[in-house]
């Protein structure tokens, strides 16, 4: 894929997430997509497979930790080059414990044959740990 197609696909992913469009997520994500979490996150690992990644991105992960009425992702910039796109994102919310959350993210997407094959998430896990009461 070219740069603009990659940018459009990642933009479409975030549009589908915002609308809660699970069917579109399944079209965008490769069946064997991998989502790699920050290495310093508690229980850091990865999610594998379109159904699992769509479920986690589409709400399971944020619903576990945030009051979704306060959940506000804000894309700052999408940078694309060939088959890779980088999304600079801020998320503000209130945790289920009632703490304010304000964190900056960098998401790196790899695209192949018109579908997202890899997602690598980078975030300040210390900010997250303090807001959510995690032990790092």
FIKOLZA-1660 file (N, C-alpha, C; in steps of 0.1 Angstrom, whole numbers, plus 5000, padded with zeros to 4 digits):
% residues 136
   i   px   py   pz ch aa at
   1 5008 4988 5000  A  X  N
   1 5000 5000 5000  A  X CA
   1 5009 5012 5000  A  X  C
   2 5003 5023 4995  A  X  N
   2 5010 5035 4995  A  X CA
   2 5007 5044 5007  A  X  C
   3 5014 5054 5008  A  X  N
   3 5013 5063 5020  A  X CA
   3 4999 5068 5023  A  X  C
   4 4992 5073 5012  A  X  N
   4 4979 5078 5014  A  X CA
   4 4969 5067 5017  A  X  C
   5 4970 5056 5011  A  X  N
   5 4961 5044 5015  A  X CA
   5 4963 5040 5029  A  X  C
   6 4975 5040 5034  A  X  N
   6 4978 5036 5047  A  X CA
   6 4972 5046 5057  A  X  C
   7 4974 5059 5054  A  X  N
   7 4968 5070 5062  A  X CA
   7 4953 5068 5063  A  X  C
   8 4947 5066 5051  A  X  N
   8 4932 5065 5050  A  X CA
   8 4927 5053 5058  A  X  C
   9 4934 5041 5058  A  X  N
   9 4930 5030 5065  A  X CA
   9 4931 5032 5080  A  X  C
  10 4941 5038 5085  A  X  N
  10 4943 5041 5099  A  X CA
  10 4932 5051 5104  A  X  C
  11 4930 5061 5095  A  X  N
  11 4919 5071 5099  A  X CA
  11 4905 5063 5099  A  X  C
  12 4903 5054 5090  A  X  N
  12 4891 5046 5090  A  X CA
  12 4890 5038 5103  A  X  C
  13 4901 5032 5107  A  X  N
  13 4901 5025 5120  A  X CA
  13 4896 5033 5131  A  X  C
  14 4901 5045 5133  A  X  N
  14 4897 5054 5144  A  X CA
  14 4883 5059 5142  A  X  C
  15 4878 5060 5130  A  X  N
  15 4864 5064 5128  A  X CA
  15 4855 5052 5132  A  X  C
  16 4859 5040 5128  A  X  N
  16 4851 5028 5132  A  X CA
  16 4851 5026 5148  A  X  C
  17 4863 5029 5154  A  X  N
  17 4863 5028 5169  A  X CA
  17 4854 5038 5175  A  X  C
  18 4854 5051 5170  A  X  N
  18 4845 5061 5175  A  X CA
  18 4830 5058 5173  A  X  C
  19 4827 5051 5163  A  X  N
  19 4813 5047 5160  A  X CA
  19 4809 5034 5166  A  X  C
  20 4819 5027 5172  A  X  N
  20 4816 5014 5177  A  X CA
  20 4812 5004 5166  A  X  C
  21 4818 5005 5154  A  X  N
  21 4815 4997 5143  A  X CA
  21 4824 4985 5142  A  X  C
  22 4820 4974 5149  A  X  N
  22 4828 4962 5150  A  X CA
  22 4829 4955 5137  A  X  C
  23 4819 4956 5128  A  X  N
  23 4820 4949 5115  A  X CA
  23 4831 4956 5107  A  X  C
  24 4832 4969 5107  A  X  N
  24 4842 4976 5100  A  X CA
  24 4856 4973 5106  A  X  C
  25 4857 4972 5119  A  X  N
  25 4870 4968 5125  A  X CA
  25 4875 4955 5120  A  X  C
  26 4866 4946 5119  A  X  N
  26 4869 4932 5114  A  X CA
  26 4874 4933 5099  A  X  C
  27 4869 4942 5091  A  X  N
  27 4873 4944 5078  A  X CA
  27 4887 4950 5077  A  X  C
  28 4890 4959 5086  A  X  N
  28 4903 4966 5086  A  X CA
  28 4914 4958 5092  A  X  C
  29 4911 4950 5102  A  X  N
  29 4922 4942 5108  A  X CA
  29 4924 4929 5101  A  X  C
  30 4937 4926 5099  A  X  N
  30 4941 4913 5094  A  X CA
  30 4937 4902 5103  A  X  C
  31 4933 4890 5098  A  X  N
  31 4929 4880 5108  A  X CA
  31 4939 4876 5118  A  X  C
  32 4952 4878 5115  A  X  N
  32 4963 4875 5125  A  X CA
  32 4970 4887 5130  A  X  C
  33 4963 4898 5131  A  X  N
  33 4968 4911 5136  A  X CA
  33 4974 4909 5150  A  X  C
  34 4984 4916 5153  A  X  N
  34 4990 4916 5167  A  X CA
  34 4990 4930 5172  A  X  C
  35 4985 4931 5184  A  X  N
  35 4986 4944 5192  A  X CA
  35 4996 4942 5203  A  X  C
  36 5007 4949 5203  A  X  N
  36 5017 4948 5213  A  X CA
  36 5016 4960 5223  A  X  C
  37 5014 4956 5235  A  X  N
  37 5012 4966 5246  A  X CA
  37 5026 4971 5251  A  X  C
  38 5026 4983 5258  A  X  N
  38 5039 4988 5263  A  X CA
  38 5045 4978 5272  A  X  C
  39 5058 4976 5271  A  X  N
  39 5066 4966 5278  A  X CA
  39 5065 4968 5293  A  X  C
  40 5064 4981 5298  A  X  N
  40 5064 4984 5312  A  X CA
  40 5050 4983 5318  A  X  C
  41 5040 4980 5310  A  X  N
  41 5026 4979 5315  A  X CA
  41 5025 4966 5324  A  X  C
  42 5016 4966 5334  A  X  N
  42 5014 4954 5341  A  X CA
  42 5009 4943 5332  A  X  C
  43 5013 4931 5334  A  X  N
  43 5009 4920 5326  A  X CA
  43 5011 4923 5311  A  X  C
  44 5022 4930 5308  A  X  N
  44 5024 4934 5294  A  X CA
  44 5025 4921 5285  A  X  C
  45 5018 4922 5274  A  X  N
  45 5019 4911 5265  A  X CA
  45 5014 4916 5252  A  X  C
  46 5006 4908 5245  A  X  N
  46 5000 4912 5232  A  X CA
  46 4987 4905 5230  A  X  C
  47 4979 4912 5222  A  X  N
  47 4966 4906 5218  A  X CA
  47 4968 4901 5204  A  X  C
  48 4963 4889 5200  A  X  N
  48 4965 4883 5187  A  X CA
  48 4952 4879 5181  A  X  C
  49 4950 4883 5168  A  X  N
  49 4938 4879 5161  A  X CA
  49 4928 4890 5160  A  X  C
  50 4922 4891 5149  A  X  N
  50 4913 4902 5146  A  X CA
  50 4901 4903 5156  A  X  C
  51 4895 4892 5159  A  X  N
  51 4884 4892 5169  A  X CA
  51 4888 4897 5183  A  X  C
  52 4900 4892 5187  A  X  N
  52 4905 4896 5200  A  X CA
  52 4908 4911 5200  A  X  C
  53 4916 4915 5190  A  X  N
  53 4920 4929 5189  A  X CA
  53 4908 4939 5188  A  X  C
  54 4899 4935 5179  A  X  N
  54 4887 4943 5177  A  X CA
  54 4879 4945 5190  A  X  C
  55 4878 4934 5198  A  X  N
  55 4870 4934 5210  A  X CA
  55 4878 4943 5221  A  X  C
  56 4891 4942 5221  A  X  N
  56 4898 4950 5231  A  X CA
  56 4899 4965 5227  A  X  C
  57 4902 4967 5215  A  X  N
  57 4902 4981 5210  A  X CA
  57 4888 4988 5210  A  X  C
  58 4879 4979 5207  A  X  N
  58 4865 4984 5206  A  X CA
  58 4858 4987 5219  A  X  C
  59 4865 4984 5230  A  X  N
  59 4858 4987 5243  A  X CA
  59 4862 4979 5255  A  X  C
  60 4866 4966 5253  A  X  N
  60 4868 4958 5265  A  X CA
  60 4879 4964 5273  A  X  C
  61 4891 4968 5267  A  X  N
  61 4902 4974 5275  A  X CA
  61 4898 4987 5282  A  X  C
  62 4893 4997 5274  A  X  N
  62 4889 5009 5281  A  X CA
  62 4878 5008 5291  A  X  C
  63 4868 4999 5288  A  X  N
  63 4857 4997 5298  A  X CA
  63 4861 4991 5311  A  X  C
  64 4872 4984 5311  A  X  N
  64 4877 4978 5323  A  X CA
  64 4883 4988 5333  A  X  C
  65 4888 4999 5327  A  X  N
  65 4895 5009 5336  A  X CA
  65 4889 5023 5337  A  X  C
  66 4881 5027 5327  A  X  N
  66 4876 5040 5326  A  X CA
  66 4861 5041 5328  A  X  C
  67 4857 5053 5333  A  X  N
  67 4843 5057 5332  A  X CA
  67 4841 5061 5318  A  X  C
  68 4834 5053 5310  A  X  N
  68 4833 5056 5295  A  X CA
  68 4826 5069 5292  A  X  C
  69 4818 5074 5301  A  X  N
  69 4812 5087 5299  A  X CA
  69 4822 5098 5298  A  X  C
  70 4834 5096 5304  A  X  N
  70 4844 5106 5304  A  X CA
  70 4855 5104 5294  A  X  C
  71 4855 5093 5287  A  X  N
  71 4866 5088 5278  A  X CA
  71 4867 5097 5266  A  X  C
  72 4878 5104 5264  A  X  N
  72 4880 5114 5253  A  X CA
  72 4893 5112 5246  A  X  C
  73 4893 5103 5236  A  X  N
  73 4906 5103 5228  A  X CA
  73 4906 5114 5218  A  X  C
  74 4918 5120 5216  A  X  N
  74 4920 5131 5207  A  X CA
  74 4932 5129 5199  A  X  C
  75 4930 5127 5186  A  X  N
  75 4942 5125 5177  A  X CA
  75 4948 5138 5175  A  X  C
  76 4961 5139 5177  A  X  N
  76 4969 5151 5175  A  X CA
  76 4975 5151 5161  A  X  C
  77 4979 5139 5156  A  X  N
  77 4985 5139 5143  A  X CA
  77 4986 5124 5138  A  X  C
  78 4984 5123 5125  A  X  N
  78 4987 5110 5118  A  X CA
  78 4998 5112 5108  A  X  C
  79 5009 5104 5110  A  X  N
  79 5020 5105 5101  A  X CA
  79 5021 5092 5094  A  X  C
  80 5022 5092 5081  A  X  N
  80 5022 5079 5073  A  X CA
  80 5034 5080 5063  A  X  C
  81 5039 5068 5062  A  X  N
  81 5050 5066 5052  A  X CA
  81 5049 5051 5047  A  X  C
  82 5046 5050 5034  A  X  N
  82 5044 5037 5028  A  X CA
  82 5035 5028 5036  A  X  C
  83 5039 5017 5042  A  X  N
  83 5030 5008 5049  A  X CA
  83 5029 5010 5064  A  X  C
  84 5035 5021 5069  A  X  N
  84 5035 5024 5083  A  X CA
  84 5028 5038 5086  A  X  C
  85 5020 5038 5096  A  X  N
  85 5014 5050 5101  A  X CA
  85 5016 5051 5116  A  X  C
  86 5018 5064 5120  A  X  N
  86 5020 5067 5134  A  X CA
  86 5009 5077 5138  A  X  C
  87 5002 5073 5149  A  X  N
  87 4992 5082 5154  A  X CA
  87 4996 5087 5168  A  X  C
  88 4997 5101 5169  A  X  N
  88 4999 5107 5181  A  X CA
  88 4986 5111 5187  A  X  C
  89 4983 5106 5200  A  X  N
  89 4970 5106 5205  A  X CA
  89 4971 5110 5220  A  X  C
  90 4961 5117 5225  A  X  N
  90 4959 5120 5239  A  X CA
  90 4946 5114 5243  A  X  C
  91 4946 5108 5255  A  X  N
  91 4934 5103 5261  A  X CA
  91 4932 5109 5274  A  X  C
  92 4920 5115 5276  A  X  N
  92 4916 5120 5289  A  X CA
  92 4904 5113 5294  A  X  C
  93 4903 5110 5306  A  X  N
  93 4892 5102 5312  A  X CA
  93 4892 5103 5327  A  X  C
  94 4882 5097 5333  A  X  N
  94 4882 5095 5347  A  X CA
  94 4883 5079 5349  A  X  C
  95 4892 5075 5358  A  X  N
  95 4893 5060 5360  A  X CA
  95 4881 5056 5368  A  X  C
  96 4878 5043 5368  A  X  N
  96 4867 5037 5376  A  X CA
  96 4869 5040 5391  A  X  C
  97 4882 5042 5395  A  X  N
  97 4885 5046 5409  A  X CA
  97 4882 5061 5411  A  X  C
  98 4879 5068 5401  A  X  N
  98 4876 5082 5403  A  X CA
  98 4888 5092 5401  A  X  C
  99 4899 5087 5396  A  X  N
  99 4911 5095 5394  A  X CA
  99 4911 5101 5380  A  X  C
 100 4916 5113 5378  A  X  N
 100 4918 5119 5365  A  X CA
 100 4929 5112 5358  A  X  C
 101 4927 5110 5345  A  X  N
 101 4937 5104 5336  A  X CA
 101 4939 5113 5324  A  X  C
 102 4952 5115 5321  A  X  N
 102 4955 5124 5310  A  X CA
 102 4969 5118 5305  A  X  C
 103 4969 5111 5294  A  X  N
 103 4981 5105 5289  A  X CA
 103 4983 5106 5274  A  X  C
 104 4995 5107 5270  A  X  N
 104 4999 5108 5256  A  X CA
 104 5003 5094 5251  A  X  C
 105 4998 5091 5239  A  X  N
 105 5001 5078 5233  A  X CA
 105 5008 5080 5219  A  X  C
 106 5015 5070 5215  A  X  N
 106 5020 5069 5202  A  X CA
 106 5016 5055 5197  A  X  C
 107 5009 5054 5187  A  X  N
 107 5004 5041 5181  A  X CA
 107 5011 5039 5168  A  X  C
 108 5018 5028 5166  A  X  N
 108 5024 5025 5153  A  X CA
 108 5017 5014 5146  A  X  C
 109 5012 5016 5134  A  X  N
 109 5005 5006 5126  A  X CA
 109 5012 5002 5114  A  X  C
 110 5012 4989 5112  A  X  N
 110 5018 4983 5099  A  X CA
 110 5006 4978 5091  A  X  C
 111 5007 4981 5078  A  X  N
 111 4996 4977 5069  A  X CA
 111 5002 4968 5058  A  X  C
 112 4994 4957 5055  A  X  N
 112 4998 4949 5044  A  X CA
 112 4985 4944 5036  A  X  C
 113 4986 4945 5023  A  X  N
 113 4974 4941 5015  A  X CA
 113 4961 4947 5020  A  X  C
 114 4961 4960 5024  A  X  N
 114 4949 4967 5027  A  X CA
 114 4943 4964 5041  A  X  C
 115 4951 4958 5050  A  X  N
 115 4946 4955 5063  A  X CA
 115 4958 4958 5073  A  X  C
 116 4954 4961 5085  A  X  N
 116 4963 4964 5096  A  X CA
 116 4968 4950 5101  A  X  C
 117 4981 4948 5101  A  X  N
 117 4987 4936 5105  A  X CA
 117 4994 4936 5119  A  X  C
 118 4998 4948 5123  A  X  N
 118 5005 4950 5136  A  X CA
 118 5002 4964 5141  A  X  C
 119 5000 4964 5155  A  X  N
 119 4998 4976 5162  A  X CA
 119 5007 4976 5174  A  X  C
 120 5016 4986 5175  A  X  N
 120 5024 4987 5187  A  X CA
 120 5021 5000 5194  A  X  C
 121 5017 4998 5207  A  X  N
 121 5012 5009 5215  A  X CA
 121 5024 5014 5224  A  X  C
 122 5026 5027 5225  A  X  N
 122 5036 5033 5234  A  X CA
 122 5028 5044 5242  A  X  C
 123 5030 5043 5255  A  X  N
 123 5023 5053 5264  A  X CA
 123 5032 5054 5277  A  X  C
 124 5029 5064 5284  A  X  N
 124 5036 5067 5297  A  X CA
 124 5029 5058 5307  A  X  C
 125 5034 5046 5310  A  X  N
 125 5028 5037 5319  A  X CA
 125 5029 5042 5334  A  X  C
 126 5038 5051 5337  A  X  N
 126 5039 5056 5350  A  X CA
 126 5026 5065 5353  A  X  C
 127 5023 5073 5343  A  X  N
 127 5010 5081 5344  A  X CA
 127 4998 5072 5346  A  X  C
 128 4998 5062 5338  A  X  N
 128 4987 5052 5339  A  X CA
 128 4987 5045 5353  A  X  C
 129 4998 5041 5357  A  X  N
 129 4999 5034 5370  A  X CA
 129 4994 5043 5382  A  X  C
 130 4998 5055 5381  A  X  N
 130 4994 5064 5392  A  X CA
 130 4979 5067 5392  A  X  C
 131 4973 5068 5380  A  X  N
 131 4959 5071 5379  A  X CA
 131 4951 5058 5382  A  X  C
 132 4956 5047 5379  A  X  N
 132 4948 5034 5381  A  X CA
 132 4952 5026 5393  A  X  C
 133 4962 5031 5400  A  X  N
 133 4967 5023 5412  A  X CA
 133 4974 5010 5409  A  X  C
 134 4981 5010 5398  A  X  N
 134 4988 4998 5394  A  X CA
 134 5002 4997 5402  A  X  C
 135 5007 4986 5404  A  X  N
 135 5020 4984 5409  A  X CA
 135 5029 4980 5397  A  X  C
 136 5039 4989 5395  A  X  N
 136 5048 4986 5384  A  X CA
 136 5061 4980 5389  A  X  C
% end
